[in-house]
Amino acid sequence: MMGGDLNVPLEPSWDTSVGCSSIPLHILRSCRSSLHASRFADCWCTLHPTGKDFSFYAHPSQSYSRIDYLFIPQYHLSALRSAAIGTATWSDHAPVSITLRSPMFRLTAPNWRLNDSLLSDPLVAEEGRQVLTDFFEENATGEVASPIVWEAHKCVIRGYFIRKGAELSKRRSAAIRDLQQQITQISSNHKREGNPETMAHLTELRRSLNTLMNTSYHRSYLRSKALFHLHGDQSGRLLARMIAKKRSAKYIAKLRNSQGVTQRLPAKLLKIVRDYYAALYDLQGNTCPQDLAHKHSGLPN
């Protein structure tokens, strides 16, 4: 897969709102020829052969163009399910997304986690305390064993938080969806008309959407921070991945031996390191280990 901002409308007559481009024709031919030689197919154009949409708005020229692409090899097009150009919100480029079918995908059961933001809501916290109070008043009567009541109250309070989290998520999703629909509609109008007042309204809607989505970003940040706090110094998958990154960063590809010859074979590199430390600590001389210990500790002989 290959994708990104190419800064080139491959078909200026169709991929720009003005129908032309300032890029020389031979550069466009070279780009199309390279893609064809590598058997790369434009995902969005493949699924929308008669569609016309843009991913970038240039304020100086007040024109739209499609310069953001996602390509996959032609023999993988059977796995392509959808391709879409989104609406530019926090960036001046619109996101381009594709959906691929993978034979390796397997559905897994989601793991529930408490939404920490619910605890900071005084109304939710007060209602949660009332739910627990009512539960224990109705069930802690002595007819049911205390361990069963204690385990059951966990299910009750978890169900309460799941319901509150779902309500909050639905309200936030509805607000985001409404703003995205407005942005899409106004962006389409601006693509056709180019009215400056429409662009000002569009900018305001994008700012409102960013403010609303910052809550989700902040929650993801807190979860990542908690994950590193809990597992950062424990032996596990997280630590192993971090060590693997450091190991690759400290990779030694080549060394120069005492004769000044650059060596790259692992056996040669190991010999260079061994000879270096042997000479550094005088391991082949008459120095005894006790002298080395005194030398490193700074103690007198």
Secondary structure, DSSP 8 states (H G I E B T S, - for coil): -EEEE-S--SSHHHHBSSS--SS-HHHHHHHHHHHHHTTEEEHHHHH-TT----SEEETTTTEEE--EEEEEEGGGGGGEEEEEE---SSSSB--EEEEE--TT-----------GGGGG-HHHHHHHHHHHHHHHHHH-SSSS-HHHHHHHHHHHHHHHHHHHHHHHHHHHHHHHHHHHHHHHHHHHHHHHH--HHHHHHHHHHHHHHHHHHHHHHHHHHHHHHHHHHHHTTSSSHHHHHHHHHHHHHT----EE-TTS-EE-SHHHHHHHHHHHHHHHTTTTSS--HHHHHHHHHT---
